[in-house]
Amino acid sequence: MGASTPVGGNRTYAYLGKEEFSFPNWARAVRAGRTFATSGPLLQFQVDGRMPGDEIAMRKGEAAVEVSVEAVSHVPFHRLEIVHNGRVVASREEKREPVGWRSRNP
């Protein structure tokens, strides 16, 4: 983060689910990998119904997964991209703010 980035511009979230917010619950979520970083919208992201930090076992030759993402922001945005290993694998652009997206992509 540099001088041009406003305080709070980059944030990391830990998903607690229905757990009460406390340091032990937050630390458990971080250790489980249930986190994401953003400089924009609040994201809820699942792959094959699994949360960040979960492991997805795939059979040999199986390459498609179902992705569900919800992005909420107080600042309007019009494009949502899913990036895997530095490459955009899915993108959606709308005239209005997207409120949800479900897609099956390789």
C-alpha positions as CSV (number, residue, x, y, z in Angstrom):
1,M,0.0,0.0,0.0
2,G,1.4,3.4,-0.9
3,A,0.6,7.0,-0.2
4,S,-1.9,7.1,-3.0
5,T,-4.0,4.3,-1.5
6,P,-6.6,5.5,1.0
7,V,-6.6,4.0,4.5
8,G,-9.0,1.0,4.3
9,G,-8.7,0.9,0.5
10,N,-7.3,-2.7,0.7
11,R,-9.1,-5.0,3.1
12,T,-8.9,-8.7,4.0
13,Y,-12.0,-10.5,5.2
14,A,-12.4,-13.8,7.0
15,Y,-15.7,-15.7,6.7
16,L,-17.1,-16.6,10.1
17,G,-20.4,-18.0,8.9
18,K,-22.8,-18.1,11.9
19,E,-20.0,-18.0,14.4
20,E,-20.0,-15.0,16.8
21,F,-17.3,-12.5,16.0
22,S,-14.4,-13.1,18.4
23,F,-10.6,-13.3,17.9
24,P,-10.5,-17.1,18.3
25,N,-13.3,-17.6,15.7
26,W,-11.6,-15.0,13.4
27,A,-8.2,-16.8,13.8
28,R,-9.8,-20.2,13.1
29,A,-11.4,-18.8,9.8
30,V,-8.0,-17.4,8.8
31,R,-6.2,-20.6,9.5
32,A,-8.8,-22.5,7.5
33,G,-8.2,-20.2,4.5
34,R,-11.7,-18.7,4.6
35,T,-10.5,-15.3,3.5
36,F,-10.4,-13.0,0.6
37,A,-8.8,-9.6,-0.1
38,T,-10.5,-6.7,-2.0
39,S,-10.0,-3.1,-2.7
40,G,-13.6,-2.8,-3.8
41,P,-16.8,-4.9,-3.3
42,L,-17.6,-7.2,-0.5
43,L,-17.6,-10.7,-2.1
44,Q,-19.3,-14.0,-1.4
45,F,-17.7,-16.7,-3.5
46,Q,-18.3,-20.4,-3.9
47,V,-17.0,-23.1,-6.2
48,D,-19.1,-26.2,-6.4
49,G,-20.9,-25.1,-3.3
50,R,-17.6,-24.8,-1.3
51,M,-16.3,-21.8,0.4
52,P,-12.7,-20.4,0.1
53,G,-10.4,-22.6,2.1
54,D,-12.3,-25.8,1.3
55,E,-10.6,-28.5,-0.8
56,I,-12.3,-29.7,-4.0
57,A,-11.4,-33.2,-5.1
58,M,-11.6,-33.6,-8.9
59,R,-11.3,-36.7,-10.9
60,K,-8.8,-37.1,-13.6
61,G,-10.0,-35.3,-16.8
62,E,-12.7,-33.4,-14.9
63,A,-12.2,-29.7,-15.5
64,A,-15.5,-27.9,-15.0
65,V,-16.7,-26.3,-11.8
66,E,-19.8,-24.3,-10.9
67,V,-19.0,-20.8,-9.6
68,S,-21.4,-18.6,-7.6
69,V,-20.4,-15.1,-6.7
70,E,-22.2,-12.2,-5.2
71,A,-20.6,-8.7,-5.1
72,V,-22.0,-5.8,-3.1
73,S,-20.5,-2.3,-3.1
74,H,-21.6,1.2,-2.1
75,V,-19.6,2.4,-5.2
76,P,-21.2,1.4,-8.6
77,F,-19.2,-1.1,-10.7
78,H,-20.0,-2.8,-14.0
79,R,-17.6,-5.6,-14.5
80,L,-16.8,-8.7,-12.4
81,E,-14.0,-11.0,-13.4
82,I,-12.8,-14.4,-12.0
83,V,-9.0,-14.7,-12.3
84,H,-7.3,-18.1,-12.0
85,N,-3.5,-18.3,-12.1
86,G,-3.3,-14.8,-13.5
87,R,-5.8,-15.5,-16.4
88,V,-9.4,-14.2,-16.6
89,V,-11.5,-17.4,-16.8
90,A,-14.9,-15.7,-16.6
91,S,-16.1,-12.2,-16.9
92,R,-19.5,-10.5,-16.7
93,E,-20.3,-6.9,-17.6
94,E,-23.6,-5.2,-17.1
95,K,-25.1,-1.8,-17.4
96,R,-26.2,-1.9,-13.8
97,E,-24.4,-3.2,-10.7
98,P,-24.4,-7.0,-10.7
99,V,-26.0,-8.5,-7.6
100,G,-25.2,-12.2,-8.3
101,W,-23.7,-14.5,-10.8
102,R,-23.8,-18.3,-11.3
103,S,-21.8,-19.9,-14.0
104,R,-20.4,-23.2,-15.0
105,N,-16.9,-22.7,-16.5
106,P,-13.9,-25.0,-17.2
